[in-house]
Amino acid sequence: MQTSSDRHEYPSHWEADVVLRDGGTARIRPITVDDAERLVSFYEQVSDESKYYRFFAPYPRLSAKDVHRFTHHDFVDRVGLAATVGGEFIATVRYDRINADGRPASVPADEAEVAFLVQDAHQGRGVASALLEHIAAVARERDIRRFAAEVLPANTKMIKVFTDAGYQQKRHFEDGVVRLEFDLEPTDRSLAVQRAREQRAEARSVQRLLAPGSVAVIGAGRTPGGVGRSVLDNLREAGFTGRLYAVNKALQEKELDGVPAHRSVRDIAEPVDLAVVAVPAPYVSEVVAECGEHGVQGLVVVSAGYAESGPAGRERQRALVRQARTYGMRIIGPNAFGVINTSPEVRLNASLAPEMPRPGRIGLFAQSGAIGIALLSRLHRRGGGVTGVTGVSTFVSSGNRADVSGNDVLQYWYDDPDTDVALMYLESIGNPRKFTRLARRTAAAKPLVVVQGARHAAAPQGHAVRATRLPHATVSALLRQAGVIRVDTITELVDAGLLLARQPLPAGPRVAILGNSESLGLLTFDACLAEGLRPLPPLDLTTAASAEDFQRALTKALADDRCDAVVVTAIPAVGETSAQDAALAEALRSASASAPAKPVLVVHVELGGLAEALSAAASTAPQAASTAPGAGQAPRPAERPATTLSGPSEASPRLIPAYPAAERAVRALGEAVKYAQWRREVADPGKVPEYEDIDEKGAAEQIDELLSRGSGLTLAPEDACVLLGRYGIDVHRALPAPTPDEAASAARTLGYPVALKTTAPHLRHRADLGGVRLDLTDEAQLRRAYTELTDLFGTPEVLRPVVQGMAPRGVDTVVRAVIDPAAGAVLSFGLAGAASELLGDTAHRLVPVTDRDAGSLVRSIRTAPLLFGWRGSAPVDTVALEELMLRVSRLVDDHPEVVAVSLEPVVVAPRGLSVLGATVRLARAPVRDDLGPRTLPVV
């Protein structure tokens, strides 16, 4: 419990765990009166040089007055933060609000002086940069807009902390001191710097778990078969290149099958980088404390009995993560299957997988141990219908993912030279906004294939995830927008991964088909059409085709400028031998080498020999089993260039994936075609247009005034029209008509012809139910329509009728924007009407939307042909429609208080459009955790 210092309550929301540059963690929290002894102890461990840089003079010790000053804060005008590891200070930062003369001040002064002190042993770990991000966020919360800092010229490290932060700043030199002043408003550069630091730190934290120099298995028993002993055996048999230790309190032996044995990790004389914890849950806390005190860098907790077991287990899991972070350690698990790194320099199998996967270029992440086993098995066997071998670079099974998550592993894979393709099985996405951002960046460099489990049910009990109001289809669409290759099954996951790992991306959708079976060729042709590809007529080589015939045909097809990819279909000849399989495989490999920029796939029917032969010559598997480090291994994966958009380099083995069914091969190819198209488009993402008629300031003032009446406010139609009008969105005027006479008066005001429609919730936007009367040209028609509506549906009080001027005829559409608490702002578009709603034919994009996004949004719904002159109808003004969507995007992006906008219907005519209905909802701006300082998820 922290004690409040002066005027304000202790701000617990300022507490945060952060990952530092070297991959370790630290806790940042406000300094309070209880920290006097910690502060003195911390200061005693700081060098005289660092003290001199902080106080500009020799300052060997803190006086009682200093200690009081540095521990008593009001959390408004005076704030101090500390970075702690193991409960002890390793760095501090404080700000003091000042006026224009540099003297202590209070609100409304908006400038503060800031100063840091970092313990020498922790300098270079990025502690000061992390503290600067957090103290800046605190200052902005307290209405401080600018920091000033005075630094000695020789203190180059601290000057670099300020200059590298990315804020707009001024610097001048006077009286032998460098004075820095910088605004605290985040800039594009400061956010880019922050995210680059986040990537490096989180990648390094995962790298420490996947490439340790030493591993201790805690809970390894004497007899084979237990969880701990199985992990120990798997590590030993994989040929782990580092130091390996067995730890168990019951062990009296000095060795366990040749592995040094100890009763406690504290008894190990050498440093331990990674501990695999396989003891019952009640004893894990004691083990974590021993590991933290010994300086262990990370934990893989395979022990079960945590959040997956219920509320008590969830609280036990939270305590586990808090305890590990206190010591600067990260956790994979609990309830984890383990981790694998096949690099010859590491050969780590700290998992329950009894067999080490073949080394290769595919990274695997699975939240489920069972699915992890299935993925490893399918890749390892080269069977089960999936062939064309490539192996695994790294594998992580996160279990309950209480700490290390898929986001962290994505950060690692992003610049991992050993990984060309990332495959992920996700049962939940804890931070969709961050995952989408990381996925977009990763997908721009290497393919990312994802299958989501638990799509139609709640997340597994062990997973703590944010609630989202978005349906699964919407989340999937947003992932695709970010470049993620979304598939539905783990079979499709592996199919796509094997193709992408060793074949170039296709330049387009044109597919040549050749083979020795006319029927199989026709099935492949139909499958291509179903996937939206453009197949050429299949070439039938007949069942008498030899390996040389296949080679000539494939060489010719690859040389044809009309095709972007080739699918080869093959059935076995009667009495075919393995030698003939090998000959055909060699012929296909030789032909494919003539056109390295075009992918080649094989559809085989009961041709197991061919499937193995296609990959045997260039297999990355070791030629002979050996436990010696590096013995009999393939060349180090890092030496092979990664697959690029133009295809693998000559140094990469050209493996041809083979599939047992045409639809599986073509589905994988279709995903590759769409991904390649996304890669080409992402190079030119478009821009967010500026519109001169937007009144951003006026909208902000109106929103503030409206929210002063209360939060969670659905605007009255008049207010909604005014707010939308400030962004150039004109809503067709509608006048209330509570009586026939008032309806007639409204029609005279608007001018005939008019429409009469109900706005009752159960009839709104339901023209199919008869709640709308159109093209009323005079008062008599209007009064007759009014009577019909009230006779059919009820009294005017129930129907809430309105009169509206007629808009030009066109296609009825719907434009919506919503702020989802997990995913962020989402813009949606579709055609109006029950048919589109029934089919779920709606497209989505993340806000802010660019001009390219708006164009693709209009064209991505299945009913888009209705907008472009389907069956001879007149094309409508899609340019005006795209501009409307861009204006809605700007509104919700500029004003996060606008949490929902619905424009329905939007009638798009051949020239122009009309917004006939609008609903706007306001609420206090939700917290944007992706714009704040770097933090680990709160447990």
C-alpha positions, 0 to 999 in steps of 0.5 A, spaced: 500 500 500 502 506 497 501 512 502 499 519 499 504 525 499 500 531 500 494 534 497 491 528 492 490 521 493 495 516 490 494 515 483 495 508 482 493 508 474 500 511 473 503 504 475 506 500 470 510 495 468 515 496 462 519 492 458 526 495 457 531 495 451 535 489 454 528 485 454 528 485 462 522 488 465 521 494 470 515 497 474 514 504 474 510 508 480 509 514 483 514 516 489 511 517 496 513 518 503 514 511 504 520 511 499 525 515 504 529 509 505 529 506 498 531 513 495 537 513 500 539 506 498 538 508 491 542 514 491 548 511 495 549 506 489 549 512 484 556 514 482 559 521 484 560 522 476 552 521 475 551 525 482 555 531 479 551 531 472 544 531 476 546 536 481 552 540 477 556 539 483 559 534 488 553 531 492 555 525 496 549 524 500 542 527 500 540 531 506 534 530 510 531 536 507 532 533 500 529 526 502 523 530 504 523 534 498 524 528 493 518 523 497 513 529 498 509 530 492 502 533 491 501 529 484 499 535 480 505 541 481 510 536 483 511 529 481 516 523 482 516 517 479 521 511 480 523 505 476 524 499 480 526 492 480 525 487 486 522 493 489 528 497 489 529 503 485 534 503 479 532 510 476 528 516 478 525 522 474 521 528 477 518 534 475 516 541 478 511 546 475 514 553 474 512 559 471 515 564 466 521 566 471 523 559 472 520 559 479 515 554 482 508 555 480 501 552 480 495 551 475 495 555 470 502 555 469 503 549 463 511 548 464 515 544 468 522 542 469 524 535 469 530 531 471 533 524 471 537 520 475 539 513 473 543 508 477 550 506 473 549 499 473 542 500 469 544 505 464 544 503 457 538 499 458 533 504 456 530 506 463 530 514 462 527 513 455 521 509 458 521 514 464 520 520 460 514 517 456 511 516 463 512 522 466 510 526 459 504 522 460 503 524 467 504 531 465 499 532 460 494 529 464 496 535 469 495 540 464 503 541 463 504 542 455 512 543 456 518 540 459 524 544 460 531 541 462 538 543 464 543 538 462 551 539 463 554 539 456 558 533 458 552 529 460 551 526 453 547 520 455 542 524 458 542 529 452 541 524 447 535 521 451 531 528 450 533 529 443 532 522 441 525 522 444 522 525 437 518 531 441 519 538 437 524 542 441 529 548 442 536 548 445 540 553 447 547 554 451 548 559 457 552 559 463 555 553 461 549 549 461 545 546 455 537 548 456 532 544 452 525 545 452 520 541 448 513 540 447 509 534 450 504 534 445 505 527 441 508 528 434 508 523 428 516 522 430 515 521 437 510 516 436 514 512 431 520 513 436 516 510 441 513 504 437 520 502 434 523 502 442 517 498 444 519 493 438 526 492 440 524 491 447 519 486 446 523 482 441 529 482 445 525 480 451 522 474 447 529 473 444 532 472 451 526 466 452 528 463 445 535 463 445 538 462 452 545 460 454 543 456 460 536 452 462 534 450 468 528 445 469 525 445 475 521 439 477 525 434 473 524 428 477 528 421 477 524 417 473 522 418 466 515 420 464 513 426 469 512 433 465 519 436 468 523 430 466 520 429 459 522 437 458 529 435 461 529 429 456 527 433 450 532 438 451 538 433 452 535 429 446 535 435 442 542 437 443 541 444 447 548 447 446 548 451 452 548 449 459 543 444 462 541 443 469 536 439 473 532 442 479 528 438 484 528 439 492 528 431 492 534 430 488 540 427 492 544 426 486 549 430 483 547 428 476 541 426 472 542 422 466 548 426 465 545 433 467 548 437 473 542 436 478 541 441 484 536 441 489 535 449 488 536 454 483 540 458 488 545 452 488 547 453 481 554 457 481 553 459 474 548 464 471 541 461 469 538 465 463 531 461 462 527 456 467 522 451 465 517 451 471 514 444 472 512 444 479 505 444 482 501 450 482 502 451 490 509 451 489 510 456 483 511 462 487 517 459 492 520 457 485 519 464 482 522 468 488 528 463 488 529 464 480 528 472 481 533 472 487 538 468 482 537 473 476 534 468 472 531 472 465 525 468 464 520 463 465 516 458 461 511 455 466 508 449 464 504 448 471 497 448 470 492 450 475 491 457 474 486 461 470 483 455 466 481 452 473 476 458 475 476 464 479 481 462 485 486 460 479 485 467 475 487 470 482 493 466 483 495 467 475 495 475 477 499 474 483 504 470 479 505 475 473 506 480 478 511 477 482 515 475 476 515 482 473 517 484 480 524 481 478 524 483 471 522 476 468 517 475 463 513 469 463 511 464 457 504 461 460 502 458 465 499 452 462 504 452 457 506 447 452 513 450 451 518 453 446 522 451 441 528 454 437 531 449 431 537 454 430 543 450 430 546 455 435 541 454 440 537 447 438 532 448 444 526 444 445 524 446 452 517 443 451 513 437 451 514 435 444 518 429 444 521 430 437 525 436 435 522 439 428 526 440 422 529 446 422 526 451 417 523 458 415 516 457 419 515 461 425 509 457 429 505 460 435 499 457 438 495 459 444 493 451 445 498 446 446 493 441 443 493 445 436 501 446 437 502 439 437 497 438 431 501 443 427 508 441 429 506 434 427 503 436 420 509 440 418 514 434 421 511 428 418 511 431 411 504 427 410 497 428 412 496 431 405 501 436 406 508 436 403 513 440 400 518 440 406 520 446 410 521 446 417 520 450 423 524 456 426 521 457 432 515 455 436 511 458 442 505 455 445 503 460 450 498 457 454 494 462 458 498 467 455 498 471 462 504 475 460 508 473 453 502 474 448 502 473 440 503 481 440 510 479 443 512 474 438 510 478 432 515 483 435 520 478 435 519 475 428 518 482 425 526 482 424 528 475 425 532 473 420 531 466 421 523 466 420 520 468 413 513 466 414 509 466 421 503 462 422 499 463 428 493 459 432 489 464 436 483 463 441 483 470 443 486 477 441 487 481 448 489 487 444 486 487 437 488 495 436 495 493 437 495 486 434 492 490 428 498 495 428 503 490 429 500 485 424 500 490 418 507 492 419 509 484 419 505 483 413 509 488 409 515 484 410 513 477 411 507 473 410 502 472 416 497 467 416 492 466 422 487 461 424 482 463 430 479 458 434 473 460 439 470 464 433 463 463 435 464 462 443 467 466 449 475 466 449 478 460 453 477 461 461 484 462 462 485 468 457 483 475 460 481 479 454 477 485 452 470 485 451 469 487 443 462 489 440 464 487 433 462 480 430 467 475 428 466 477 421 468 484 422 474 482 426 476 478 420 475 483 415 479 488 419 485 483 420 485 482 412 485 490 411 492 489 415 495 484 411 493 478 415 492 471 411 485 469 414 484 462 414 479 457 417 482 451 419 489 449 421 489 444 415 489 451 411 494 454 415 499 449 414 497 449 406 498 456 406 504 456 410 508 451 406 506 455 399 509 461 402 515 459 405 518 456 399 515 459 393 515 466 390 508 471 391 504 470 384 504 477 380 497 476 379 491 471 378 492 468 372 493 460 373 496 455 368 494 448 369 497 442 366 497 434 368 496 427 366 489 427 368 484 431 364 479 430 370 483 432 375 485 438 371 478 440 370 477 440 378 483 444 378 480 449 373 473 449 377 477 450 384 480 456 381 474 460 378 471 459 385 477 462 388 476 468 384 483 466 380 483 466 372 485 459 370 487 458 363 484 452 359 488 446 362 493 442 358 492 434 358 499 431 357 495 424 358 496 418 362 502 416 358 506 423 359 513 421 362 517 426 366 520 429 360 513 431 358 512 434 364 518 438 364 517 441 357 510 443 359 512 446 365 518 450 362 513 452 356 507 454 361 512 458 366 515 462 360 508 464 358 507 471 359 499 470 360 500 466 367 502 468 374 502 461 377 502 454 375 498 448 378 501 441 376 496 435 377 499 428 377 496 421 378 500 415 378 501 410 372 500 403 373 506 400 376 510 406 377 516 406 381 519 410 386 525 411 381 519 414 377 517 419 382 524 421 383 525 423 376 518 426 375 520 431 382 527 432 379 523 434 372 519 439 376 524 442 380 528 443 374 523 446 370 521 451 376 528 453 376 527 456 369 522 461 372 524 463 379 519 469 379 513 464 378 510 459 384 509 452 382 504 447 386 503 440 385 496 436 386 497 429 387 493 423 388 496 417 392 503 419 390 506 419 396 513 417 393 512 424 389 511 428 395 517 426 398 521 426 392 519 433 391 522 436 397 528 431 399 533 434 395 533 440 398 530 438 404 532 442 410 532 436 415 538 433 418 541 428 414 543 424 420 541 424 427 546 427 432 546 431 439 552 434 438 551 442 437 551 443 429 553 436 427 549 434 421 545 440 420 543 444 414 546 451 413 544 456 418 538 459 417 540 466 418 545 465 412 539 464 407 535 471 405 528 471 406 523 470 401 521 477 398 515 479 393 519 477 387 521 470 390 526 467 393 533 468 392 538 463 388 541 461 395 534 459 398 532 451 396 526 451 391 521 447 394 515 445 391 509 444 395 504 438 394 497 437 396 492 431 396 486 435 393 485 441 388 481 445 392 486 445 397 492 447 393 488 452 389 485 455 396 492 456 398 494 459 391 488 464 392 490 466 399 497 468 396 494 472 390 490 476 395 496 477 399 501 479 394 496 484 391 495 487 398 503 488 398 503 492 392 497 496 395 500 497 401 506 500 398 502 506 396 496 506 402 493 513 399 492 519 404 487 522 408 484 528 404 484 535 407 477 539 406 477 546 407 470 546 409 471 542 415 469 546 421 473 542 426 474 547 432 466 549 431 465 541 432 469 541 438 465 546 441 459 544 440 461 537 442 463 540 449 457 543 450 452 537 448 456 533 453 456 538 458 448 535 459 451 528 460 455 523 457 452 517 453 448 522 449 444 520 443 443 527 439 437 530 437 436 530 430 437 537 429 443 537 433 446 531 429 444 535 423 448 541 425 454 537 427 455 533 421 454 539 417 460 542 420 464 536 416 460 538 410 455 532 411 448 535 409 442 531 411 436 531 407 431 536 412 425 532 415 420 535 419 415 532 424 408 531 422 404 529 429 398 531 425 395 531 418 395 538 418 402 539 421 404 534 415 401 538 410 404 544 413 411 541 413 410 539 406 408 546 404 415 548 407 419 543 403 415 543 397 412 537 393 413 532 392 415 529 399 415 523 402 411 521 409 415 516 413 415 513 420 421 513 425 418 508 430 424 504 432 420 497 429 419 501 423 425 505 422 429 504 415 424 498 414 420 500 407 419 493 406 414 493 411 410 499 408 412 504 413 414 509 407 410 513 402 414 516 396 412 521 391 406 524 394 405 530 389 399 534 393 396 535 399 390 530 398 395 524 397 399 526 403 393 526 407 390 519 404 397 516 406 397 519 413 391 516 414 393 509 411 399 509 415 395 510 422 390 505 420 395 500 419 400 501 424 398 505 430 397 512 432 401 518 430 404 518 437 407 511 436 409 512 429 412 518 430 411 520 422 416 525 419 415 529 412 421 529 407 422 532 401 424 527 395 431 525 393 433 523 386 432 516 385 438 511 386 441 506 390 440 506 398 446 505 402 448 505 409 455 508 412 456 507 419 462 508 424 463 506 431 468 506 436 469 499 439 473 499 446 478 493 443 479 494 436 478 502 436 474 506 430 471 502 425 468 505 418 462 500 415 459 500 408 453 496 405 447 497 401 441 498 405 435 493 406 434 486 409 437 482 403 444 485 405 443 485 412 441 477 411 447 476 407 452 480 412 454 483 406 458 489 409 465 491 408 469 495 414 476 499 415 479 502 420 479 509 421 482 514 419 480 511 412 485 514 406 482 515 399 485 508 397 481 505 403 474 508 401 475 506 394 476 499 396 471 499 401 465 501 396 468 495 391 469 490 396 462 488 398 458 482 394 453 487 391 458 492 389 456 491 381 449 495 383 453 501 384 457 500 377 451 499 372 449 492 373 444 489 368 444 496 364 442 500 370 445 507 370 452 507 374 451 512 381 456 517 383 461 513 387 466 519 387 461 522 392 460 516 396 467 515 397 468 523 399 462 522 404 465 516 407 472 520 408 468 525 411 465 521 416 472 518 418 475 525 419 469 526 424 470 520 428 478 521 428 478 528 430 473 527 435 473 521 439 467 523 443 463 521 437 462 514 439 457 512 433 455 515 427 449 512 422 447 515 416 441 511 413 439 511 408 444 514 403 441 514 396 447 515 391 444 517 385 447 518 378 450 525 380 450 526 387 447 523 393 442 524 399 443 523 406 436 521 408 437 519 416 442 520 421 444 518 428 450 520 432 452 518 439 456 522 444 460 520 450 466 522 454 473 520 449 475 513 451 482 512 453 487 510 447 492 506 450 496 505 444 497 513 444 500 513 451 507 511 454 509 503 453 506 499 458 505 491 459 498 489 460 495 490 467 494 483 470 
